[in-house]
């Protein structure tokens, strides 16, 4: 069972630049991992309210990541996390 916590940190600012037209429906972020490493797909709140970042923490393996967003159509809508193997 996936146990991932996503926390939004809002800067309070609004994006002034245009979104990337190659991602009109958001983008799926894949963090680097080996092809033999298990992963988890996490859905992010999309689009973000403003400029800020998502703090993503797996409560099972301890992996954590930060993914930025700008409140635009090209914001990340999901992230694939690698599993941090325990030794």
Backbone bond lengths (Angstrom), bond angles and torsions (degrees), N, CA, C in turn:
res aa  C-N    CA-C-N  psi(-1)  N-CA   C-N-CA  omega(-1)  CA-C   N-CA-C  phi
1 X - - - 1.456 - - 1.535 109.24 -
2 X 1.318 116.50 132.46 1.455 121.87 -179.77 1.524 109.08 -80.69
3 X 1.321 115.69 132.02 1.456 121.30 179.56 1.519 108.08 -129.10
4 X 1.344 116.21 81.59 1.452 121.58 -174.63 1.521 109.95 -114.56
5 X 1.326 115.16 134.90 1.461 121.81 178.60 1.531 108.19 -106.62
6 X 1.330 116.84 127.50 1.460 122.18 177.27 1.523 108.01 -116.24
7 X 1.339 116.26 124.03 1.458 122.10 179.54 1.523 108.82 -119.94
8 X 1.332 116.97 128.83 1.459 121.68 178.02 1.523 109.14 -91.65
9 X 1.348 117.08 131.16 1.456 123.12 175.75 1.529 106.26 -115.89
10 X 1.323 115.91 111.26 1.462 122.95 -173.15 1.517 110.56 -94.04
11 X 1.339 117.07 131.60 1.462 120.42 178.03 1.526 111.70 -83.29
12 X 1.351 116.05 -17.32 1.457 120.21 -177.59 1.521 112.96 84.00
13 X 1.339 117.08 -1.14 1.471 120.81 -179.63 1.524 110.50 -100.89
14 X 1.319 115.49 154.58 1.459 122.12 178.20 1.521 109.18 -108.41
15 X 1.325 116.88 139.22 1.461 121.55 179.90 1.523 110.82 -65.15
16 X 1.327 115.86 140.54 1.461 120.53 177.46 1.529 111.35 -109.13
17 X 1.323 117.10 -20.37 1.466 121.23 179.68 1.520 111.53 -81.22
18 X 1.326 115.21 163.24 1.463 120.98 178.58 1.521 110.18 -81.24
19 X 1.323 115.57 152.31 1.456 119.80 177.63 1.524 109.76 -77.62
20 X 1.324 115.96 159.64 1.458 122.43 179.69 1.522 108.76 -72.64
21 X 1.338 119.08 119.94 1.464 121.06 -177.49 1.526 113.19 -66.65
22 X 1.343 118.35 -14.22 1.465 121.00 177.52 1.529 112.10 -73.64
23 X 1.338 117.85 -12.41 1.469 122.40 -178.08 1.526 110.34 -130.13
24 X 1.331 118.57 64.89 1.469 120.51 -176.71 1.529 113.39 -70.03
25 X 1.334 117.10 -18.41 1.463 121.84 -179.45 1.520 111.72 -117.14
26 X 1.314 117.32 26.21 1.454 121.40 -179.60 1.512 112.12 87.28
27 X 1.329 115.21 173.13 1.460 119.53 179.84 1.518 110.45 -127.48
28 X 1.327 113.56 154.49 1.457 121.71 176.98 1.529 107.26 -104.28
29 X 1.325 116.15 118.86 1.466 121.84 -176.95 1.523 108.45 -93.53
30 X 1.327 115.43 129.72 1.467 121.22 175.98 1.522 107.79 -116.12
31 X 1.321 116.31 112.74 1.460 120.24 178.67 1.525 109.15 -76.63
32 X 1.338 117.91 148.00 1.466 121.11 -175.91 1.527 112.10 -58.93
33 X 1.330 114.45 138.13 1.463 121.10 176.84 1.521 108.95 -160.56
34 X 1.308 115.59 161.90 1.464 120.86 176.22 1.528 108.40 -78.66
35 X 1.302 116.45 153.37 1.471 119.19 -178.34 1.527 112.27 -68.23
36 X 1.323 117.34 -13.84 1.464 121.38 178.93 1.528 112.30 -96.39
37 X 1.315 116.66 -4.17 1.460 121.81 -176.20 1.528 109.94 -88.28
38 X 1.317 118.36 133.46 1.466 119.64 175.88 1.534 111.08 -66.19
39 X 1.322 116.50 152.09 1.461 121.87 -179.56 1.525 110.38 -133.91
40 X 1.328 115.35 164.85 1.464 122.55 174.35 1.525 108.13 -128.46
41 X 1.319 116.96 136.27 1.456 122.29 175.46 1.520 107.80 -97.15
42 X 1.340 115.81 122.60 1.459 121.79 -177.54 1.524 108.52 -116.91
43 X 1.322 117.12 126.06 1.459 121.92 176.06 1.523 108.75 -83.70
44 X 1.327 116.04 133.60 1.465 121.37 179.72 1.526 110.04 -104.30
45 X 1.331 117.80 152.65 1.462 119.71 173.80 1.531 108.77 -60.87
46 X 1.333 116.86 125.41 1.468 121.30 -173.50 1.508 110.64 -133.70
47 X 1.320 118.28 137.59 1.465 126.51 -15.21 1.527 110.13 -75.00
48 X 1.311 114.79 164.68 1.465 119.95 178.17 1.524 109.24 -68.83
49 X 1.336 117.78 154.69 1.464 119.68 -178.39 1.531 113.97 -67.89
50 X 1.322 117.09 -34.85 1.472 122.99 -178.21 1.525 108.24 -157.49
51 X 1.314 116.93 -166.29 1.466 121.08 174.96 1.528 108.52 -70.48
52 X 1.309 116.27 136.75 1.459 121.68 179.12 1.512 110.14 172.71
53 X 1.322 115.62 -155.98 1.466 119.01 178.49 1.519 111.46 -151.64
54 X 1.335 114.11 154.79 1.460 123.17 176.18 1.529 107.16 -98.69
55 X 1.316 117.17 129.43 1.460 122.14 171.04 1.522 105.26 -99.99
56 X 1.330 116.06 120.86 1.461 121.74 -175.53 1.517 107.90 -115.70
57 X 1.332 116.16 124.62 1.464 121.18 -176.89 1.519 110.15 -132.48
58 X 1.338 115.39 125.02 1.458 119.93 174.50 1.526 107.89 -87.02
59 X 1.319 115.92 119.08 1.465 120.35 -178.33 1.523 111.71 -79.11
60 X 1.336 116.71 -9.96 1.460 120.30 -179.84 1.532 112.00 -86.52
61 X 1.375 116.27 -50.46 1.466 118.39 -175.70 1.531 113.23 -106.55
62 X 1.342 118.16 -13.58 1.456 121.09 178.37 1.515 115.15 92.53
63 X 1.335 118.22 0.36 1.470 120.31 178.95 1.522 108.92 -68.20
64 X 1.348 116.00 141.39 1.460 119.86 176.31 1.523 109.58 -139.34
65 X 1.332 115.51 153.40 1.459 121.37 -179.61 1.522 109.10 -152.27
66 X 1.323 115.60 161.02 1.456 122.55 174.94 1.517 107.20 -124.37
67 X 1.341 116.20 130.61 1.462 122.15 179.08 1.525 107.58 -126.17
68 X 1.330 116.44 124.80 1.457 120.80 -178.15 1.522 111.61 -82.86
69 X 1.332 115.25 158.14 1.464 122.49 177.07 1.525 107.91 -150.11
70 X 1.340 115.81 163.51 1.464 119.18 -175.10 1.517 113.67 -132.95
71 X 1.331 117.74 8.63 1.459 119.10 -179.52 1.522 112.23 72.32
72 X 1.343 115.64 33.12 1.464 120.43 -179.30 1.537 109.80 -125.29
73 X 1.328 115.86 173.63 1.463 121.06 -178.65 1.520 113.31 -64.94
74 X 1.335 117.96 -23.55 1.466 120.73 -179.15 1.533 113.07 -92.54
75 X 1.317 117.56 15.10 1.468 121.43 176.89 1.528 110.68 -63.12
76 X 1.341 116.93 156.72 1.462 120.03 173.77 1.526 110.11 -66.69
77 X 1.324 116.32 137.27 1.466 120.98 176.99 1.529 111.44 -109.97
78 X 1.338 115.37 -16.38 1.466 119.53 175.46 1.518 108.96 -155.23
79 X 1.327 115.63 162.14 1.461 121.64 176.31 1.524 108.15 -140.64
80 X 1.332 116.20 136.27 1.450 121.35 175.26 1.519 107.37 -100.28
81 X 1.335 115.60 117.37 1.462 122.37 -177.82 1.516 110.07 -98.60
82 X 1.339 118.18 138.12 1.446 119.41 170.52 1.525 110.08 -78.00
83 X 1.302 116.45 151.00 1.456 120.19 176.40 1.520 108.56 -82.45
84 X 1.301 116.12 131.02 1.478 121.02 177.23 1.524 106.76 -85.62
85 X 1.310 115.58 106.34 1.457 119.35 -176.32 1.519 110.90 -70.36
86 X 1.288 114.56 140.56 1.469 119.55 178.62 1.516 109.69 -91.36
87 X 1.318 115.89 145.00 1.469 120.56 -179.67 1.494 110.50 -103.51
